[in-house]
Amino acid sequence: MTSLPAIFVSHGSPMLVLDDVPARDFLASLGATLPRPRAIVVVSAHYETEGVRVVTDARPRVIHDFHGFPKALYEMRYDAPGDPELAAHIIARLTDAGLEAQGDDRWGFDHGVWVPLMLMYPEADIPVVAVSIDTAAGPEHHRRLGAALAPLREDDVLILGSGSLTHNLGELQRDGSEALGAADWVTRFVDWTADAIREGRTDDLLQYRRRAPDAARNHPTEEHFLPIFAALGAGGEGKGRRLHASTTFSVLAMDAYAFG
C-alpha cells in the first residue's frame, strides 16, 4: 500500500457540515481520493493544552464546543471508535522525540475533529485519535510533533492537521460574503503561503509571523495555523501540494494541502 500523505484541512465554521459551499463539497469527496486508512490521527486547533495530550479513550465523547448555532448541529454525533493502543504508541513516540506527552481520558472529539471527518468518512467506522496543540509553543514545536508522527504513515495511519488557513473571526462578513470574494489582505496571505508550500520554503513558513504579509491580521492568535506545521512535519517537510482553495465569509480561507 502506498504511504498516505499527511493532510492539512481548514474546518471552517461548524456550519460547514450543513452549508452549500465549495469547501464542504471538497471535504465530502476527499476521503474517496485517499487510500483507506486503518486509523486517523487528528491534530486539532480546538484541542489546546500545555504540552501534548493524546486522547486515550476507546469511545471518545463528541464535544459541541460552540455556541449560538442551529439546534441541528448540537444533535450531530460522530461516534467513531478511539484506539487506546495507537494512543499509547503516539505518546511513546512523542516522548522519545523529547516532547512532553500525556494521555487524556477527559477530552474527546471537538468540532475540529468531527466536522471534517463527518464529511470525509461519514460512516465513522475508522478509529480516531485526537492530539492537542500547544499554542504557546509555536510552529517549530508542531513541526517536531508532526515529524515524530511521520512513521505512522507507513502503517496506514492518516495524519490530519485540522485548523484554518486564515482565521480572523472579528472581520467575518456574514451577509453576501460569497459574492464579495476574499478580502485583499486574505488573498495576500493565502498566495504567500501557497508559494512557500509549493516551493518547500520550510524556514519561511516557520517564520511566517515575521515574513508573511498580513500574518497577524489573518491570525490574531496562532492556534488555527499551527496544525499545518504538524502536517508539514509528518509529510517529511518537503514541498506540499494544494488540494483545495476557497473562501467563506470573505475572510476564512478554506485551503487544504497534502504533504509527502
Long-range contacts (C-beta under 8 A, 24 or more apart in sequence): 1-35, 1-156, 2-35, 3-153, 3-154, 3-260, 4-34, 4-35, 4-37, 4-153, 4-156, 4-157, 4-158, 4-159, 5-34, 5-153, 5-235, 5-258, 5-259, 5-260, 6-146, 6-150, 6-153, 6-159, 6-160, 6-161, 6-230, 6-231, 6-232, 6-233, 6-234, 6-235, 6-258, 6-259, 6-260, 7-34, 7-158, 7-159, 7-160, 7-161, 7-231, 7-243, 7-256, 7-257, 7-258, 7-259, 8-160, 8-161, 8-162, 8-163, 8-227, 8-228, 8-231, 8-232, 8-256, 8-257, 8-258, 8-259, 9-116, 9-160, 9-161, 9-162, 9-256, 10-163, 10-164, 10-165, 10-252, 10-253, 10-254, 10-255, 10-256, 11-45, 11-111, 11-112, 11-115, 11-116, 11-162, 11-163, 11-164, 12-115, 12-164, 12-248, 12-252, 12-254, 13-248, 13-249, 13-252, 14-66, 14-69, 14-73, 14-111, 14-115, 15-69, 15-70, 15-73, 16-115, 16-119, 16-248, 17-73, 17-76, 17-115, 17-118, 17-119, 18-70, 18-72, 18-73, 19-248, 21-178, 21-246, 21-248, 21-254, 22-244, 22-246, 22-254, 23-244, 23-246, 23-248, 23-254, 24-119, 26-243, 26-244, 26-246, 26-254, 26-256, 27-116, 27-119, 27-120, 27-256, 28-119, 28-120, 30-119, 30-120, 30-243, 30-256, 31-119, 31-120, 31-121, 34-158, 35-156, 36-126, 37-126, 37-156, 37-157, 37-158, 38-126, 38-127, 38-155, 38-156, 38-157, 39-83, 39-86, 39-126, 39-127, 39-128, 39-129, 39-156, 39-157, 39-158, 40-117, 40-121, 40-126, 40-127, 40-128, 40-129, 40-157, 40-158, 40-160, 41-86, 41-90, 41-128, 41-129, 41-130, 41-131, 41-149, 41-152, 41-157, 41-158, 41-159, 41-160, 42-112, 42-113, 42-117, 42-128, 42-129, 42-130, 42-131, 42-160, 42-161, 42-162, 43-131, 43-132, 43-133, 43-142, 43-145, 43-146, 43-159, 43-160, 43-161, 43-162, 43-227, 43-230, 43-231, 44-110, 44-112, 44-113, 44-130, 44-131, 44-132, 44-133, 44-162, 44-163, 44-227, 45-112, 45-133, 45-162, 45-163, 45-164, 45-223, 45-224, 45-226, 45-227, 46-110, 46-111, 46-112, 46-113, 46-223, 47-107, 47-110, 47-112, 47-113, 47-130, 47-131, 47-132, 47-133, 48-132, 48-133, 48-134, 48-135, 48-223, 49-104, 49-132, 49-133, 49-134, 50-134, 50-136, 51-99, 51-100, 51-101, 51-102, 51-134, 52-94, 52-99, 52-100, 52-101, 52-102, 52-131, 52-132, 52-134, 52-145, 53-101, 53-102, 53-103, 53-104, 53-107, 53-131, 53-132, 54-87, 54-90, 54-91, 54-94, 54-101, 54-102, 54-103, 54-104, 54-129, 54-130, 54-131, 54-132, 55-82, 55-87, 55-103, 55-104, 55-105, 55-107, 55-108, 55-109, 55-129, 55-130, 55-131, 56-82, 56-84, 56-87, 56-88, 56-103, 56-104, 56-105, 57-82, 57-84, 57-105, 57-108, 58-82, 58-83, 58-84, 60-107, 60-108, 60-109, 60-128, 60-130, 61-108, 61-109, 62-108, 62-109, 62-114, 63-107, 63-108, 63-109, 63-110, 63-111, 64-111, 65-110, 65-111, 66-111, 76-114, 76-118, 78-109, 78-113, 78-114, 78-117, 78-118, 78-124, 79-124, 80-109, 80-117, 80-121, 80-124, 80-125, 80-126, 80-127, 80-128, 81-127, 81-128, 82-127, 82-128, 82-129, 83-127, 83-128, 83-129, 86-127, 86-129, 86-157, 87-129, 90-129, 90-131, 90-149, 90-152, 93-148, 93-149, 93-151, 93-152, 94-145, 94-148, 94-149, 96-148, 97-144, 97-145, 97-147, 97-148, 98-144, 99-141, 99-144, 99-145, 99-148, 104-132, 107-132, 112-162, 112-163, 113-162, 115-162, 116-160, 116-162, 117-160, 131-230, 133-223, 133-226, 133-227, 133-230, 135-221, 135-222, 135-223, 135-226, 138-222, 138-226, 139-205, 139-206, 139-208, 139-222, 139-225, 139-226, 139-229, 140-206, 140-229, 142-226, 142-227, 142-229, 142-230, 142-233, 143-202, 143-206, 143-229, 143-230, 143-232, 143-233, 143-237, 144-233, 145-229, 145-230, 145-233, 146-229, 146-230, 146-231, 146-232, 146-233, 146-234, 146-235, 147-233, 147-234, 147-237, 148-233, 149-230, 149-233, 149-234, 150-233, 150-234, 150-235, 150-236, 150-260, 152-234, 153-234, 153-260, 159-230, 159-231, 159-234, 159-235, 160-231, 161-227, 161-228, 161-229, 161-230, 161-231, 161-234, 162-227, 163-223, 163-224, 163-225, 163-226, 163-227, 163-228, 164-224, 164-225, 164-252, 164-253, 164-254, 165-190, 165-193, 165-225, 165-228, 165-253, 165-254, 165-255, 166-190, 166-218, 166-219, 166-251, 166-252, 166-253, 167-218, 167-219, 167-220, 167-221, 167-223, 167-224, 167-225, 167-252, 168-217, 168-218, 168-219, 168-220, 168-251, 170-220, 171-217, 171-250, 171-251, 172-249, 172-250, 172-251, 172-252, 173-249, 173-250, 173-251, 174-249, 177-248, 177-249, 177-250, 178-248, 180-250, 181-247, 181-250, 182-247, 182-250, 182-251, 182-253, 183-250, 183-251, 185-213, 185-214, 185-217, 185-218, 186-214, 186-218, 186-247, 186-250, 186-251, 186-253, 188-213, 188-214, 189-213, 189-214, 189-215, 189-217, 189-218, 189-253, 190-245, 190-253, 190-255, 193-255, 194-242, 194-245, 194-255, 197-232, 197-239, 197-240, 197-241, 197-242, 197-257, 198-239, 198-240, 198-241, 198-242, 199-239, 200-237, 200-238, 200-239, 200-240, 202-232, 202-237, 205-229, 205-232, 218-251, 218-253, 228-257, 231-257, 231-259, 232-259, 234-259, 234-260, 235-259, 235-260, 236-260
